[in-house]
Amino acid sequence: MKRGSTIFLFIFLISLASAAPILLLQHNEIQPGETIFATITTVGEFTKEITSLDIKFFEGRKEVFFESNIVFYNDTFYLYTYTTREGNFTLKISNILYKESDELQSITLEQLITIKNDFIIDEETNETRTEILSIKPGFIRITDEPKLKFINKGNSILNFTYLENETSLQQQESMEIEIQQEETFSNLKVSTYKDFLVPIMRPAPEDIIIPRVEHDLKHSPDLLLVELLTEEKLSSVITLFNFGDENITNIKFNSDISFLKIKEVEELEAREVYNLSLTFSPKNPGHVQGKINITYTQYGQEKNLSIPLSLFILPAGSTEEDFKISDETCEDKGGSVCTSGEDCEGAATFTKGGDYCCLGICVTTEKNEDAGFGWLIGLVLLAFLGFGGYYLYTKQKKIVPKKSDEQLKESSEKYSKRLSGGLQRS
């Protein structure tokens, strides 16, 4: 079986198990200057339009810009991106809404993309050259201006064919063709050092209906990524959107991150936007991943929402440069990831995958077994001192000296009794 057939079979088997949308790139090997072609499909039903604003690229954790566009046609999203430079990037499309078994679901799609030149060595001259074709735009709707532009981005003559036409372009040369098509949909095949398929669509009204939107409580960003320093407080905000036509009530928050405090809200009015305040107070460095769980009531039903968090924590005094993630794994650096019961003695850094890699040694955290009972011992001692003080006070009160007139009266009575024989000497 051919490799391409195997990939499509694998995707098909996955789709049978889940209606989760699938992002499929036309090519996995991409050169700077090439156009990225991709589709997003689901066996379920999309319930929200994806726009070019939803398409984001990241280099590490830094967002970078590549021009992109996306269109919905016949239950499929078609997208393209113009690449401009080499590097390792992550294509991220957040908060894609779809239906699975009549239940509204949300997913964020991510795809790692490596953009690099594919050098060709000339056997006669031993010189290196590149063949790179840029195609603009990455899809054509016949309702638009039906023109396609080819640009040679490589450093050598580029030969290619399209619609049974053979042509060539000099370095940095471009040409434009006009598309004429009566079919409702086809892929224009452009063959050169690889085959490119450019979607050409003549949509009927029912083919371009934007999926209906079914929202209630949503949040931004989809993943909260925060850089923190130990022993310092940092405030952050997550924006909550009530897209529904009814108030959201009985809102309760909890998180599996112990050093996070959340300023809660009990109700969100219909169409209201609310900034949820968060305060972080970490004590130990590391990469902490967790989430905020929200339960709430809307339309008479109890619902749930989870917001993922990714926290990068370094010791106090660290600089912005220290937060950079290495391209190497912790194992490549000869380090190790300490467990929750260990501290790192020596230098540490963030490595590929977000691991907090200890380049020194991991040592077991020492804990004083009696330390946890110190407050109890102090309380008992305080109670003992209080009881002793009270006892001495009451005893002293009992033997307090009598006043002088009382002493004189008592002496007079004793003297009278002695005279009358009432008192006998021993």
Stockholm file with secondary structure:
# STOCKHOLM 1.0

chainA/1-426         MKRGSTIFLFIFLISLASAAPILLLQHNEIQPGETIFATITTVGEFTKEITSLDIKFFEGRKEVFFESNIVFYNDTFYLYTYTTREGNFTLKISNILYKESDELQSITLEQLITIKNDFIIDEETNETRTEILSIKPGFIRITDEPKLKFINKGNSILNFTYLENETSLQQQESMEIEIQQEETFSNLKVSTYKDFLVPIMRPAPEDIIIPRVEHDLKHSPDLLLVELLTEEKLSSVITLFNFGDENITNIKFNSDISFLKIKEVEELEAREVYNLSLTFSPKNPGHVQGKINITYTQYGQEKNLSIPLSLFILPAGSTEEDFKISDETCEDKGGSVCTSGEDCEGAATFTKGGDYCCLGICVTTEKNEDAGFGWLIGLVLLAFLGFGGYYLYTKQKKIVPKKSDEQLKESSEKYSKRLSGGLQRS
#=GR chainA/1-426 SS CCHHHHHHHHHHHHHHHCCCCEEEESCSSBCTTCEEEEEEECSSEECSCCCGGGEEEEETTEEECCCEEEEEETTEEEEEEECCSCEEEEEEEEEEEEEETTEEEEEEEEEEEEECCCCEECTTTCCEECCCEEEESSSEETTSCCEEEEEECSSSCEEEEETTEEEEECTTCEEEEECCCCSSEEEEEEESSSEEEEEEECCCGGGSCCCCCCCSEEEESSSEEEEEETTCCEEEEEEEEECSSSCBEEEEEEESCTTEEECCCSCBCTTCEEEEEEEECCCSCEEEEEEEEEEEEETTEEEEEEEEEEEEEECTTCCGGGGCCCSSCTTTTTCBCCCTTEEEESCEEECTTSCEEESSEEEECCCCTTGGGHHHHHHHHHHHHHHHHHHHHHHHHHTCCCCHHHHHHHHHHHHHHHHTTCSCCC
#=GC SS_cons         CCHHHHHHHHHHHHHHHCCCCEEEESCSSBCTTCEEEEEEECSSEECSCCCGGGEEEEETTEEECCCEEEEEETTEEEEEEECCSCEEEEEEEEEEEEEETTEEEEEEEEEEEEECCCCEECTTTCCEECCCEEEESSSEETTSCCEEEEEECSSSCEEEEETTEEEEECTTCEEEEECCCCSSEEEEEEESSSEEEEEEECCCGGGSCCCCCCCSEEEESSSEEEEEETTCCEEEEEEEEECSSSCBEEEEEEESCTTEEECCCSCBCTTCEEEEEEEECCCSCEEEEEEEEEEEEETTEEEEEEEEEEEEEECTTCCGGGGCCCSSCTTTTTCBCCCTTEEEESCEEECTTSCEEESSEEEECCCCTTGGGHHHHHHHHHHHHHHHHHHHHHHHHHTCCCCHHHHHHHHHHHHHHHHTTCSCCC
//
